[in-house]
């Protein structure tokens, strides 16, 4: 099946048209990759047949390119969800019950038209409203495409080996070094502890008087 990478825009967060198109192909999501040969950092999708109307949003990539690429790995530390998450979802990515508690924003996107967008970063300090105090993502198995695109780039794997990002070049490309599973888990545990401490601290500060 053909593989397509979402074309980077000037900024993913403002590139709502491409993100909306990508959200229609989430069932074929393969992962987020950094392809050094293309200097490309993007989510990749399997698409059986890409309609001409959506070709502008993607670029085709080869399996051989992905085999040499870094694939991002989520260690579920929660750091990107606990504060300043910037998370949002399109209407079809949420249930009616989930949408009922959120305020929609109408965004006019080129090539797509008006779309309904729901901001999820309305918790304390920008926490995603679907990231609970136990450090769990309520939408884990059906994350919005924005969460897939903003995938953490700290951990990656390539050819069965794990890597940790140690720097970012001036052109925005990441630099990785090999790491053991033990080291990666240790880093993730440390980040998760900080994220949960932050969530709980804000929870305590926002309790109503008399709440225990």
Backbone torsions as a table, in degrees:
resi	resn	phi	psi	omega
1	UNK	NA	136.6	-179.0
2	UNK	-60.0	147.8	178.9
3	UNK	-113.4	135.6	-178.8
4	UNK	-130.6	134.1	174.2
5	UNK	-99.4	139.7	177.0
6	UNK	-69.8	129.1	-179.3
7	UNK	-68.3	128.3	177.5
8	UNK	-65.2	139.5	174.5
9	UNK	-99.9	-169.0	177.4
10	UNK	-64.0	-25.5	176.4
11	UNK	-168.5	125.5	-175.7
12	UNK	-55.4	-39.1	-173.8
13	UNK	-63.9	-32.1	-179.8
14	UNK	-94.9	-4.3	-178.2
15	UNK	-92.5	59.8	-172.8
16	UNK	-63.7	-32.8	-178.1
17	UNK	-62.0	-49.7	-179.6
18	UNK	-65.8	-38.5	179.2
19	UNK	-65.0	-38.8	179.2
20	UNK	-63.9	-44.5	177.7
21	UNK	-60.8	-44.4	-179.7
22	UNK	-61.4	-32.7	-178.7
23	UNK	-64.1	-20.7	180.0
24	UNK	-78.8	-10.5	-176.4
25	UNK	-119.3	22.2	-175.6
26	UNK	-61.8	-26.4	179.7
27	UNK	-62.3	-25.0	179.8
28	UNK	-99.6	16.0	-177.9
29	UNK	-62.9	125.8	-180.0
30	UNK	-100.9	-24.7	-177.8
31	UNK	140.1	175.1	176.0
32	UNK	-103.8	129.9	-174.4
33	UNK	-124.6	148.6	165.5
34	UNK	-111.6	115.4	-178.5
35	UNK	-103.6	101.2	-175.5
36	UNK	-56.2	-39.5	-176.5
37	UNK	-64.1	-25.8	179.9
38	UNK	-105.8	-5.2	-171.7
39	UNK	50.6	44.6	-174.7
40	UNK	-115.0	126.5	173.0
41	UNK	-120.2	109.4	-172.9
42	UNK	-162.7	156.8	172.7
43	UNK	-73.5	146.8	-178.2
44	UNK	-121.4	139.1	-176.9
45	UNK	-127.8	145.8	168.3
46	UNK	-89.7	122.8	-178.7
47	UNK	-131.0	117.9	-177.1
48	UNK	-62.8	-45.6	179.1
49	UNK	-147.3	112.1	-177.3
50	UNK	-88.5	118.8	179.4
51	UNK	-62.4	144.3	178.2
52	UNK	-53.5	-31.9	-178.3
53	UNK	-67.1	-15.7	-178.0
54	UNK	-112.0	1.7	-175.6
55	UNK	-63.1	-30.5	-178.4
56	UNK	-62.0	-24.6	-174.4
57	UNK	-84.7	-13.0	-172.7
58	UNK	-128.7	162.8	168.9
59	UNK	-132.6	137.6	-177.6
60	UNK	-75.9	139.7	176.6
61	UNK	-125.9	155.1	-178.3
62	UNK	-97.0	152.8	177.2
63	UNK	-58.9	-39.2	-179.2
64	UNK	-61.5	-33.5	177.2
65	UNK	-69.5	-39.9	179.7
66	UNK	-70.5	-30.4	179.1
67	UNK	-64.2	-25.0	179.0
68	UNK	-100.8	4.0	-175.9
69	UNK	-95.7	166.0	172.8
70	UNK	-90.2	128.9	176.1
71	UNK	-105.0	126.3	-176.7
72	UNK	-66.8	143.4	-178.9
73	UNK	-122.6	125.9	176.2
74	UNK	-88.7	121.6	178.4
75	UNK	-96.1	7.8	176.1
76	UNK	55.6	42.7	177.8
77	UNK	-81.2	-23.2	178.5
78	UNK	83.5	1.9	-176.5
79	UNK	-60.7	-37.6	-176.9
80	UNK	-81.9	-6.7	-179.0
81	UNK	-103.8	-24.7	-170.4
82	UNK	-76.8	-29.6	179.9
83	UNK	-152.7	148.8	178.6
84	UNK	46.3	44.3	-173.5
85	UNK	-70.1	-33.7	-177.2
86	UNK	65.1	15.9	-174.1
87	UNK	-71.5	143.8	174.0
88	UNK	-152.5	166.0	-179.3
89	UNK	-143.2	152.3	172.7
90	UNK	-86.4	159.4	-172.8
91	UNK	-54.7	-42.3	-175.7
92	UNK	-74.4	-5.0	179.4
93	UNK	-91.9	-5.0	-178.4
94	UNK	-124.6	154.8	175.1
95	UNK	-78.4	165.0	178.4
96	UNK	-60.3	-38.3	179.2
97	UNK	-64.8	-41.3	179.3
98	UNK	-68.1	-38.3	179.9
99	UNK	-68.5	-27.9	-175.3
100	UNK	-60.9	-28.2	-177.2
101	UNK	-94.0	5.3	-176.5
102	UNK	-123.3	151.5	177.0
103	UNK	-94.2	126.7	179.7
104	UNK	-81.8	155.2	173.5
105	UNK	-126.0	133.0	177.4
106	UNK	-88.3	122.4	-179.3
107	UNK	-116.1	129.3	177.1
108	UNK	-90.9	113.3	-176.2
109	UNK	-112.8	133.2	178.7
110	UNK	-61.0	144.2	179.0
111	UNK	74.1	-19.0	-175.4
112	UNK	-112.3	-38.5	-177.1
113	UNK	98.5	-160.1	-178.8
114	UNK	-75.2	131.1	178.2
115	UNK	-130.5	150.2	176.5
116	UNK	-90.4	128.0	-178.9
117	UNK	-124.7	135.3	179.5
118	UNK	-115.7	119.4	177.4
119	UNK	-77.4	130.4	-179.0
120	UNK	-104.1	-5.9	-176.5
121	UNK	-89.7	44.5	-176.0
122	UNK	-100.7	7.2	174.4
123	UNK	-78.2	175.1	179.1
124	UNK	-54.4	132.9	177.9
125	UNK	57.9	29.7	177.1
126	UNK	81.9	17.7	178.1
127	UNK	-68.5	142.7	175.8
128	UNK	-66.3	134.9	-176.8
129	UNK	-69.3	-14.1	178.2
130	UNK	-100.4	12.4	174.0
131	UNK	-105.1	108.7	-171.9
132	UNK	-85.8	177.7	-174.8
133	UNK	-72.7	-9.7	174.0
134	UNK	-88.0	-1.8	-179.3
135	UNK	81.6	27.1	-178.7
136	UNK	-111.8	143.6	175.7
137	UNK	-90.8	119.0	-179.3
138	UNK	-64.9	-28.5	-177.4
139	UNK	-100.0	22.8	-170.3
140	UNK	-47.3	-46.1	-175.1
141	UNK	-85.6	-2.0	179.5
142	UNK	-147.3	51.3	-178.7
143	UNK	-60.9	144.2	175.2
144	UNK	-60.6	155.0	-177.8
145	UNK	-60.9	-30.4	178.7
146	UNK	-60.6	-37.2	179.1
147	UNK	-69.6	-31.7	177.6
148	UNK	-71.2	-41.1	-178.8
149	UNK	-68.1	-39.4	-179.9
150	UNK	-86.6	24.7	-177.8
151	UNK	-50.5	139.9	178.0
152	UNK	-57.2	133.3	180.0
153	UNK	-106.0	13.2	-178.6
154	UNK	-71.1	-39.6	-178.6
155	UNK	-114.0	141.2	179.6
156	UNK	-148.6	162.5	175.2
157	UNK	-131.6	149.5	177.2
158	UNK	-153.5	128.6	179.5
159	UNK	53.8	38.7	176.6
160	UNK	81.0	0.1	-180.0
161	UNK	-108.2	150.1	-179.1
162	UNK	-97.9	145.4	-179.3
163	UNK	-133.6	154.8	176.5
164	UNK	-123.7	134.8	178.5
165	UNK	-73.2	130.2	-177.8
166	UNK	-115.0	-14.6	-178.8
167	UNK	-164.0	167.8	173.6
168	UNK	-132.1	125.2	-179.8
169	UNK	-70.8	168.2	-177.9
170	UNK	-60.1	-29.3	-179.9
171	UNK	-84.3	4.9	176.9
172	UNK	91.5	-2.6	-179.2
173	UNK	-80.7	139.9	-177.8
174	UNK	-80.7	156.5	175.6
175	UNK	-120.0	126.3	-176.7
176	UNK	-116.5	152.1	170.4
177	UNK	-130.2	152.1	-179.5
178	UNK	-66.2	145.7	179.5
179	UNK	-143.9	152.6	176.4
180	UNK	-80.7	161.3	177.0
181	UNK	-61.4	-37.3	-179.3
182	UNK	-62.4	-45.3	179.6
183	UNK	-63.9	-43.6	-179.5
184	UNK	-62.3	-43.6	178.5
185	UNK	-63.8	-36.3	179.3
186	UNK	-65.1	-43.5	177.8
187	UNK	-63.0	-44.3	-179.1
188	UNK	-63.3	-40.8	178.6
189	UNK	-62.6	-39.9	-179.9
190	UNK	-65.3	-43.3	178.3
191	UNK	-65.7	-39.9	-179.9
192	UNK	-65.1	-40.4	178.9
193	UNK	-61.1	-41.2	178.5
194	UNK	-66.2	-42.5	-179.3
195	UNK	-62.7	-45.5	-179.2
196	UNK	-67.5	-37.7	177.9
197	UNK	-62.6	-40.0	179.1
198	UNK	-64.8	-45.4	-179.7
199	UNK	-61.5	-46.5	-178.3
200	UNK	-67.2	-37.2	179.5
201	UNK	-64.1	-43.9	178.2
202	UNK	-66.9	-34.2	178.4
203	UNK	-63.7	-41.7	178.7
204	UNK	-65.4	-40.4	-176.7
205	UNK	-69.3	-25.8	-175.7
206	UNK	-100.8	8.4	176.4
207	UNK	-70.8	142.8	177.6
208	UNK	-72.6	152.2	178.8
209	UNK	-54.9	132.7	179.0
210	UNK	94.7	-12.7	177.6
211	UNK	-75.5	139.2	-179.5
212	UNK	-99.2	NA	NA
